[in-house]
Amino acid sequence: MTNADSVRVVFVGGTGRSGSTVVANALGALDDAVSVGEVRYLWERGIGENRLCGCGQAFADCPFWQEVLHTAYGTAVPDAGAVHAQLTAATKLRTLPRMLRGSAARREAPQELSAVLAPLYAAISAVSGKSVVIDSSKLPTYAALLAGTPGLDVDVVHLVRDPRAAAFSWQRKKAKNDQGGLMERRGVVKSATLWTAWNAGLERAWRGSPRYVRLRYESFATHPRQSLQVLADALALTGVDALVDEQGRVDLPTNHTVAGNPARMAIGPTPITLDNEWASAMDRREAGVVTALTSPLLGRYGYPRAVAAREPAELAGR
């Protein structure tokens, strides 16, 4: 049960290039919710590098984030470099086994990080006037930090995408629209290895929890209204009917997201379409490598071993 004095956080988790940006922004457009992007990057990309907020202004010029920081910390904003280093050390892949030794929702976060995170999320809620904060930071280890922070109540949306589609997306050259240059690229082996580790870790950590719901990107892209309704029902959120039109477009408001896919800048009626280019354009040998490395979870999440596109029938599951 949610503590009335706590801030409710809906954490969109999984791996990169799985559609988390658009799903999180859609959730943030529901009643009494706000999407703020990948908050784990606030210290590095927001404060440190002064990249663009989702509203289009530089972080240092965004009134929303400046008010959030002042509300959370007054004039004593923690050193961004130090916080980023602490978060990086606490959320690396090598910390995953330690996290899995017990339920992530019952593990206490380090006190020095709790002292930074709790007032930050409380300020986001207060400044936005919304009781539900949508965070698309993805890493299960960061979700565990939030779940172990006093004053935060965390629900997890586990977003899964076909690992071959994700690997193909990681290989593309994508321009950043918040700083310049290109987004990070990954080879298929690294992409597939992290896909398996992060997805398995997230599910195992929250296995059996009533605060966990899983959704496939392909289901959201082909059935946005139905998929959002499944999530809204699971998370006790409302407003899907007013958000998605008959053409399946999602009416996205201006947001104040930190980091994420360039799609975070989209506002207004936004078409939701299935990006399935990988099925015809991906190198078959590389697709085979990804299939082999992710095979233990393919069937569990409803994906065929055969390298072919298909629309999953299941919308979501606990």
C-alpha positions as CSV (number, residue, x, y, z in Angstrom):
1,M,0.0,0.0,0.0
2,T,1.3,3.5,-0.8
3,N,2.3,5.6,2.1
4,A,0.3,8.9,2.0
5,D,3.5,10.8,2.9
6,S,5.6,9.3,0.2
7,V,6.2,10.3,-3.4
8,R,4.9,7.7,-5.9
9,V,7.4,6.9,-8.7
10,V,6.5,4.8,-11.7
11,F,9.8,3.5,-13.0
12,V,10.0,2.4,-16.7
13,G,12.8,-0.2,-16.8
14,G,14.5,-2.5,-19.3
15,T,17.2,-1.8,-21.9
16,G,18.0,1.1,-24.2
17,R,16.3,1.4,-27.6
18,S,13.2,-0.3,-26.3
19,G,10.7,2.6,-26.7
20,S,11.0,3.8,-23.1
21,T,10.9,7.5,-24.0
22,V,7.6,7.5,-25.8
23,V,6.0,5.0,-23.3
24,A,7.1,7.1,-20.4
25,N,5.9,10.4,-22.0
26,A,2.6,8.8,-22.7
27,L,2.2,7.7,-19.1
28,G,3.3,11.2,-18.0
29,A,0.4,12.6,-20.0
30,L,-2.2,10.7,-17.9
31,D,-4.1,12.4,-15.1
32,D,-2.0,13.4,-12.1
33,A,1.3,12.2,-13.6
34,V,4.4,13.9,-15.0
35,S,7.2,12.4,-17.1
36,V,10.7,13.7,-16.3
37,G,12.9,11.4,-18.4
38,E,16.0,9.6,-17.2
39,V,16.5,11.3,-13.9
40,R,19.7,9.3,-13.2
41,Y,21.3,11.5,-15.8
42,L,20.2,14.8,-14.3
43,W,23.5,15.3,-12.6
44,E,25.7,14.6,-15.6
45,R,23.7,15.7,-18.6
46,G,21.5,18.3,-16.9
47,I,23.6,20.1,-14.4
48,G,27.0,19.2,-15.6
49,E,26.6,19.4,-19.4
50,N,23.6,21.8,-19.5
51,R,21.9,19.8,-22.3
52,L,18.4,20.7,-23.4
53,C,15.4,19.9,-21.3
54,G,12.5,18.3,-23.1
55,C,10.9,21.8,-23.2
56,G,13.6,22.9,-25.5
57,Q,15.5,25.2,-23.1
58,A,18.9,24.6,-21.8
59,F,18.8,22.9,-18.4
60,A,20.2,25.9,-16.6
61,D,17.5,28.1,-18.2
62,C,14.5,25.8,-17.6
63,P,12.4,27.4,-14.8
64,F,10.9,24.0,-13.9
65,W,14.2,22.4,-13.1
66,Q,15.7,25.4,-11.4
67,E,12.6,25.5,-9.1
68,V,12.9,21.8,-8.5
69,L,16.6,22.1,-7.4
70,H,15.8,25.1,-5.2
71,T,12.8,23.3,-3.6
72,A,14.9,20.2,-3.0
73,Y,18.2,21.7,-1.8
74,G,17.8,25.4,-1.3
75,T,21.1,27.0,-2.1
76,A,23.1,23.9,-1.2
77,V,22.7,21.8,-4.4
78,P,24.9,18.7,-4.1
79,D,28.0,18.6,-6.3
80,A,26.8,17.2,-9.6
81,G,30.0,15.4,-10.4
82,A,30.2,13.7,-7.1
83,V,26.6,12.5,-7.2
84,H,27.0,11.2,-10.7
85,A,30.1,9.2,-9.7
86,Q,28.2,7.7,-6.7
87,L,25.2,6.8,-8.9
88,T,27.4,5.3,-11.5
89,A,29.3,3.1,-9.0
90,A,26.0,2.0,-7.4
91,T,24.3,1.0,-10.6
92,K,26.9,-0.7,-12.7
93,L,26.3,-4.2,-14.1
94,R,28.6,-5.7,-11.5
95,T,26.2,-4.6,-8.7
96,L,23.3,-6.6,-10.2
97,P,24.2,-10.0,-8.4
98,R,24.3,-8.2,-5.0
99,M,20.9,-6.6,-5.8
100,L,19.4,-10.0,-6.6
101,R,20.4,-11.6,-3.3
102,G,17.1,-10.2,-1.9
103,S,14.1,-8.4,-3.1
104,A,15.1,-5.1,-4.6
105,A,12.0,-3.5,-3.1
106,R,13.3,-4.4,0.4
107,R,16.9,-3.3,0.1
108,E,17.9,0.0,1.7
109,A,19.8,2.5,-0.5
110,P,23.0,4.0,0.7
111,Q,22.2,6.8,3.1
112,E,24.2,9.4,1.2
113,L,22.2,8.7,-2.0
114,S,18.9,8.5,-0.2
115,A,19.6,12.0,1.2
116,V,19.9,13.3,-2.4
117,L,17.2,11.3,-4.1
118,A,14.3,11.6,-1.7
119,P,14.1,15.4,-1.7
120,L,14.7,15.5,-5.5
121,Y,11.6,13.4,-6.3
122,A,9.6,15.1,-3.6
123,A,10.4,18.5,-5.3
124,I,9.5,17.2,-8.8
125,S,6.1,16.2,-7.5
126,A,5.6,19.5,-5.6
127,V,6.7,21.7,-8.5
128,S,4.8,19.9,-11.1
129,G,1.7,19.6,-8.9
130,K,1.5,15.9,-9.9
131,S,1.4,13.0,-7.4
132,V,3.0,10.4,-9.8
133,V,6.5,10.9,-11.2
134,I,7.4,8.9,-14.3
135,D,11.1,8.1,-14.5
136,S,12.5,6.3,-17.6
137,S,16.0,5.6,-16.2
138,K,15.6,1.9,-17.2
139,L,18.4,0.3,-15.1
140,P,17.1,-2.2,-12.6
141,T,19.9,-1.2,-10.2
142,Y,18.7,2.4,-10.2
143,A,15.2,1.2,-9.7
144,A,16.5,-0.7,-6.6
145,L,18.1,2.5,-5.3
146,L,14.7,4.3,-5.6
147,A,12.8,1.5,-4.0
148,G,15.3,1.5,-1.1
149,T,15.0,5.2,-0.6
150,P,12.7,6.2,2.3
151,G,9.9,8.5,1.2
152,L,9.6,6.9,-2.3
153,D,7.0,4.3,-3.4
154,V,8.1,2.6,-6.6
155,D,6.0,0.8,-9.2
156,V,7.9,-0.8,-12.1
157,V,6.8,-1.0,-15.7
158,H,9.1,-3.5,-17.4
159,L,9.3,-2.6,-21.1
160,V,10.6,-5.3,-23.4
161,R,11.5,-5.1,-27.1
162,D,12.7,-7.9,-29.5
163,P,16.4,-8.0,-28.8
164,R,17.2,-8.1,-32.5
165,A,15.2,-4.9,-33.1
166,A,17.0,-3.2,-30.1
167,A,20.4,-4.4,-31.4
168,F,19.7,-3.0,-34.9
169,S,18.7,0.3,-33.4
170,W,21.9,0.5,-31.4
171,Q,23.8,0.2,-34.6
172,R,22.1,3.2,-36.3
173,K,23.7,6.6,-36.4
174,K,21.3,8.9,-34.6
175,A,21.9,12.6,-34.0
176,K,21.5,14.0,-30.5
177,N,19.0,16.8,-30.4
178,D,20.0,18.1,-27.0
179,Q,23.7,18.7,-27.5
180,G,25.0,17.8,-30.9
181,G,27.0,14.9,-32.2
182,L,25.8,11.3,-32.3
183,M,24.1,9.0,-29.7
184,E,26.0,6.1,-28.4
185,R,26.3,3.0,-30.6
186,R,26.8,-0.6,-29.5
187,G,27.8,-3.8,-31.2
188,V,25.4,-6.7,-31.3
189,V,27.3,-8.8,-28.7
190,K,27.2,-6.0,-26.1
191,S,23.6,-5.1,-26.9
192,A,22.4,-8.7,-26.6
193,T,24.4,-9.4,-23.4
194,L,23.0,-6.3,-21.6
195,W,19.5,-7.1,-23.0
196,T,19.6,-10.5,-21.2
197,A,21.2,-9.2,-18.0
198,W,19.0,-6.1,-17.5
199,N,15.7,-7.8,-18.4
200,A,16.3,-10.9,-16.4
201,G,17.6,-8.8,-13.5
202,L,14.6,-6.5,-13.5
203,E,12.1,-9.3,-13.6
204,R,13.8,-11.4,-11.0
205,A,14.1,-8.5,-8.6
206,W,10.4,-7.7,-8.7
207,R,9.2,-11.2,-9.2
208,G,5.9,-11.8,-7.5
209,S,5.5,-8.1,-6.6
210,P,2.0,-6.5,-7.1
211,R,3.9,-3.4,-8.1
212,Y,5.3,-4.9,-11.3
213,V,3.8,-5.0,-14.8
214,R,5.4,-6.0,-18.1
215,L,4.7,-4.6,-21.5
216,R,6.1,-5.3,-24.9
217,Y,7.1,-2.4,-27.1
218,E,5.6,-4.1,-30.1
219,S,2.2,-4.3,-28.4
220,F,2.3,-0.6,-27.5
221,A,3.3,0.4,-31.1
222,T,0.5,-1.6,-32.7
223,H,-2.2,-1.1,-30.0
224,P,-1.3,2.1,-28.1
225,R,-4.8,2.7,-26.6
226,Q,-5.2,-0.8,-25.4
227,S,-1.7,-1.1,-24.1
228,L,-1.9,2.2,-22.2
229,Q,-5.2,1.2,-20.7
230,V,-3.6,-2.0,-19.4
231,L,-0.8,0.0,-17.8
232,A,-3.2,2.6,-16.5
233,D,-5.4,0.0,-14.9
234,A,-2.3,-1.7,-13.3
235,L,-1.0,1.6,-12.0
236,A,-4.3,3.1,-10.9
237,L,-4.0,6.0,-13.4
238,T,-6.7,7.5,-15.5
239,G,-7.1,9.6,-18.7
240,V,-6.4,7.2,-21.5
241,D,-9.5,8.0,-23.5
242,A,-8.7,11.7,-23.7
243,L,-5.1,11.0,-24.5
244,V,-5.3,8.6,-27.6
245,D,-7.4,9.5,-30.6
246,E,-9.1,7.2,-33.1
247,Q,-6.0,7.1,-35.3
248,G,-3.9,5.8,-32.4
249,R,-2.1,9.1,-32.0
250,V,-1.0,10.1,-28.5
251,D,-1.5,13.7,-27.5
252,L,1.8,14.5,-25.7
253,P,2.1,17.7,-23.7
254,T,5.3,19.8,-23.4
255,N,7.5,18.0,-20.9
256,H,10.6,18.6,-18.8
257,T,12.5,15.4,-19.5
258,V,16.2,14.8,-18.8
259,A,18.0,12.7,-21.4
260,G,16.4,10.1,-23.5
261,N,15.7,9.4,-27.2
262,P,15.3,12.5,-29.4
263,A,11.6,11.6,-29.5
264,R,11.3,13.1,-26.1
265,M,10.9,16.5,-27.8
266,A,7.7,15.5,-29.5
267,I,4.5,17.3,-28.5
268,G,0.9,17.3,-29.6
269,P,-0.8,14.4,-31.5
270,T,2.0,12.0,-32.1
271,P,1.6,8.9,-34.3
272,I,2.7,5.7,-32.7
273,T,4.1,3.3,-35.3
274,L,6.0,0.0,-35.2
275,D,9.6,0.3,-36.3
276,N,10.3,-3.1,-37.8
277,E,13.1,-2.2,-40.2
278,W,15.4,-4.7,-38.6
279,A,13.4,-7.6,-39.9
280,S,14.4,-6.9,-43.5
281,A,17.5,-4.8,-43.1
282,M,19.5,-6.4,-40.3
283,D,22.5,-8.6,-41.3
284,R,21.3,-12.2,-40.8
285,R,24.5,-13.4,-39.2
286,E,24.3,-10.6,-36.6
287,A,20.7,-11.3,-36.0
288,G,21.7,-15.0,-35.4
289,V,24.3,-13.9,-32.8
290,V,21.7,-11.9,-31.0
291,T,19.2,-14.8,-31.1
292,A,21.8,-17.2,-29.7
293,L,22.8,-14.8,-26.8
294,T,19.2,-14.0,-25.8
295,S,17.5,-17.3,-26.5
296,P,16.9,-18.1,-22.8
297,L,14.4,-15.2,-22.6
298,L,13.0,-15.1,-26.1
299,G,10.2,-17.6,-25.5
300,R,9.5,-16.2,-22.1
301,Y,8.7,-12.8,-23.6
302,G,6.9,-14.2,-26.6
303,Y,9.5,-13.7,-29.3
304,P,10.3,-16.3,-32.0
305,R,13.7,-17.7,-32.5
306,A,13.3,-17.5,-36.2
307,V,14.5,-14.1,-37.6
308,A,11.2,-12.8,-38.8
309,A,8.8,-10.1,-37.8
310,R,5.5,-10.9,-36.1
311,E,3.1,-9.0,-33.9
312,P,3.0,-10.4,-30.4
313,A,-0.6,-11.2,-29.3
314,E,-0.2,-10.6,-25.6
315,L,-0.5,-6.9,-24.6
316,A,1.0,-7.1,-21.1
317,G,1.4,-9.4,-18.1
318,R,2.3,-9.3,-14.5
